Amino acid sequence: MVALRSVRTLVLSAGGAVLLVGLLFGVLLPSAHAQSQRADDMFYGRLGGGLSDFTSDLSSWRPTHPFGGGKFTRGAGPPFVFVGEVGYQFSPHWALGIGIQGGNYPVEVYPEIEGISDSYRYTPRVLGRYTMGGGAVAPYVDLGVHATLGGDRPPTRIGAGPSVGGGVDIRLGRAASLYVESRVNLTVPSGAVDGSDSGTRFDVTGQLLGIGLKVHLTAPTPPRIIRLEGPDTLDTGTSVTFAATVNEEAADRPLDYQWDFGDGATATGRTATHAYDRPGRYVVSFSARNRAGTAEASTAVVAEPPPEPPQIATARAAPEPAAAGAAVQFSAAATGGNPIAYEWRFGDGASAEAASPTHTYETPGTYTARLRVSNPDGDDTRTVTVRVARPAGADTSGAAAAAQNPTDSSGTGPPAVPPADTSAQERWGIVVASMSEEGQAAPVARRYRERLPEPLRVEVRGAESDRGVRRHRVVIGPFEGTEAAQQVLRERAEMLPSGAWLLRLE
């Protein structure tokens, strides 16, 4: 019964009430701010004082506990206590401390216990502390072991036992906080403090209510942003990753990371992924924060429209077929992102850079014109076949030659079939081009003179067609008879157009 009364007295004391309040704070206070409010990995010091309390055998005999008037009138002075502690904070929640509690624990002097006059006790202890939450107001509980020294009569002056406490830590700034706490030290043997072992199994030297200051002995280290990584440009609608390098090893933790992408979106963490919906230039901001300070950095990124490689919609040539020496109109249309570049290669060595150029083929034949369109995102190609016929009224000698070679061509191919008349006494030439303008024929003749070896001769011959149109033909020769001309066609096939034909010369 005596032991039960002692326990009841402890629960009903103000110290037990403070402990319950601390536990209530731990339940009610949100922990969402833990990352940004409290630091870890630091040495600390605590110094404070308060009201002492002594609960022992005597308190179970009388209803004067904890503030019985006899403690002040017949005891050894007022109830006070001072505390000191140094420790190390391993994490936002866990710490280990070594401290001492000392003070006056008044004991009423009763006739049954004569000789008790010195109520000063000194209590060194080792504590493990757990802090709940992590905001500006953080409750905590702790548990450890202690020894109680002091008193007036050996061997009752030394005892030991468990120490239990709790309180609330209130942050004042980066390096200091205020704490309010209560504590009980259960000491055995029961006569270690008051010299009496009757009634209870232990004495209780407590800190009924205490207040003090906690100071960080190691200055907190603020965060520092070493590098921001991310693209300079990106395509809209495409997710990209941004990353920050921070002095995590040196900075006090926990660290709070925040991203602002400049379009209203945000994210947390050292890395973040984001996609922009609209083209434009955006400033991406990053901040790192702990209780020592905040570091900020930013970078610019340009969101571009998605790539639009070009695609050829149409490509054509008109008229079809075309006549040698007449202009051919090419036209093209393409879709895709601007600017789009057009390049035509007409199949006869000529080219143009335009969507709708014109070109004149001087020699009959079949040509493959190639169109290439391009922009910064890609390219596309397409071919157009152009048939070029001999102009109306062009001369040919021999029906077979006319049937075999309806057009002339600037390409290479098999030689023309010789006409039926192969008399060696007649003079023949090889026609490689025919056009209406003499100025057009002259450069063609010059090219063939440079291409063909001596003694082959190249000249421009003019003649009237059967329709009265003046034509200018580029002719290789003359040759004595068709056999000689045919032999040149065979030997020089790679240098002559496939549409070349034999012409009897006057």
Rosetta blueprint (number, residue, H / E / L):
1 M L
2 V H
3 A H
4 L H
5 R H
6 S H
7 V H
8 R H
9 T H
10 L H
11 V H
12 L H
13 S L
14 A H
15 G H
16 G H
17 A H
18 V H
19 L H
20 L H
21 V H
22 G H
23 L H
24 L H
25 F H
26 G H
27 V H
28 L H
29 L L
30 P L
31 S L
32 A L
33 H L
34 A H
35 Q H
36 S H
37 Q H
38 R L
39 A L
40 D L
41 D L
42 M E
43 F E
44 Y E
45 G E
46 R E
47 L E
48 G E
49 G E
50 G E
51 L E
52 S E
53 D E
54 F E
55 T E
56 S L
57 D L
58 L H
59 S H
60 S H
61 W L
62 R L
63 P L
64 T L
65 H L
66 P L
67 F L
68 G L
69 G L
70 G H
71 K H
72 F H
73 T H
74 R L
75 G L
76 A L
77 G L
78 P L
79 P L
80 F E
81 V E
82 F E
83 V E
84 G E
85 E E
86 V E
87 G E
88 Y E
89 Q E
90 F L
91 S L
92 P L
93 H L
94 W E
95 A E
96 L E
97 G E
98 I E
99 G E
100 I E
101 Q E
102 G E
103 G E
104 N E
105 Y L
106 P L
107 V L
108 E L
109 V L
110 Y L
111 P L
112 E L
113 I L
114 E L
115 G L
116 I L
117 S L
118 D L
119 S L
120 Y E
121 R E
122 Y E
123 T E
124 P E
125 R E
126 V E
127 L E
128 G E
129 R E
130 Y E
131 T E
132 M L
133 G L
134 G L
135 G L
136 A L
137 V E
138 A E
139 P E
140 Y E
141 V E
142 D E
143 L E
144 G E
145 V E
146 H E
147 A E
148 T E
149 L E
150 G L
151 G L
152 D L
153 R L
154 P L
155 P L
156 T L
157 R L
158 I L
159 G E
160 A E
161 G E
162 P E
163 S E
164 V E
165 G E
166 G E
167 G E
168 V E
169 D E
170 I E
171 R E
172 L L
173 G L
174 R L
175 A L
176 A E
177 S E
178 L E
179 Y E
180 V E
181 E E
182 S E
183 R E
184 V E
185 N E
186 L E
187 T E
188 V E
189 P L
190 S L
191 G L
192 A L
193 V L
194 D L
195 G L
196 S L
197 D L
198 S L
199 G L
200 T L
201 R L
202 F L
203 D E
204 V E
205 T E
206 G E
207 Q E
208 L E
209 L E
210 G E
211 I E
212 G E
213 L E
214 K E
215 V E
216 H E
217 L L
218 T L
219 A L
220 P L
221 T L
222 P L
223 P L
224 R L
225 I E
226 I E
227 R E
228 L E
229 E E
230 G L
231 P L
232 D L
233 T E
234 L E
235 D E
236 T L
237 G L
238 T L
239 S L
240 V E
241 T E
242 F E
243 A E
244 A E
245 T E
246 V E
247 N L
248 E L
249 E L
250 A L
251 A L
252 D L
253 R L
254 P L
255 L L
256 D E
257 Y E
258 Q E
259 W E
260 D E
261 F L
262 G L
263 D L
264 G L
265 A L
266 T E
267 A E
268 T E
269 G L
270 R L
271 T E
272 A E
273 T E
274 H E
275 A L
276 Y L
277 D L
278 R L
279 P L
280 G E
281 R E
282 Y E
283 V E
284 V E
285 S E
286 F E
287 S E
288 A E
289 R E
290 N E
291 R L
292 A L
293 G E
294 T E
295 A E
296 E E
297 A E
298 S E
299 T E
300 A E
301 V E
302 V E
303 A E
304 E E
305 P L
306 P L
307 P L
308 E L
309 P L
310 P L
311 Q E
312 I E
313 A E
314 T E
315 A E
316 R E
317 A E
318 A E
319 P L
320 E L
321 P L
322 A E
323 A E
324 A L
325 G L
326 A L
327 A E
328 V E
329 Q E
330 F E
331 S E
332 A E
333 A E
334 A E
335 T E
336 G L
337 G L
338 N L
339 P L
340 I L
341 A E
342 Y E
343 E E
344 W E
345 R E
346 F L
347 G L
348 D L
349 G L
350 A L
351 S E
352 A E
353 E L
354 A L
355 A L
356 S L
357 P L
358 T E
359 H E
360 T E
361 Y L
362 E L
363 T L
364 P L
365 G E
366 T E
367 Y E
368 T E
369 A E
370 R E
371 L E
372 R E
373 V E
374 S E
375 N E
376 P L
377 D L
378 G E
379 D E
380 D E
381 T E
382 R E
383 T E
384 V E
385 T E
386 V E
387 R E
388 V E
389 A E
390 R L
391 P L
392 A L
393 G L
394 A L
395 D L
396 T L
397 S L
398 G L
399 A H
400 A H
401 A H
402 A H
403 A H
404 Q H
405 N L
406 P L
407 T L
408 D L
409 S L
410 S L
411 G L
412 T L
413 G L
414 P L
415 P L
416 A L
417 V L
418 P L
419 P L
420 A L
421 D L
422 T L
423 S L
424 A L
425 Q L
426 E L
427 R E
428 W E
429 G E
430 I E
431 V E
432 V E
433 A E
434 S E
435 M E
436 S L
437 E L
438 E H
439 G H
440 Q H
441 A H
442 A H
443 P H
444 V H
445 A H
446 R H
447 R H
448 Y H
449 R H
450 E H
451 R H
452 L L
453 P L
454 E L
455 P L
456 L L
457 R L
458 V E
459 E E
460 V E
461 R E
462 G E
463 A E
464 E E
465 S L
466 D L
467 R L
468 G L
469 V L
470 R E
471 R E
472 H E
473 R E
474 V E
475 V E
476 I E
477 G E
478 P E
479 F E
480 E E
481 G L
482 T H
483 E H
484 A H
485 A H
486 Q H
487 Q H
488 V H
489 L H
490 R H
491 E H
492 R L
493 A H
494 E H
495 M H
496 L L
497 P L
498 S L
499 G L
500 A L
501 W E
502 L E
503 L E
504 R E
505 L L
506 E L
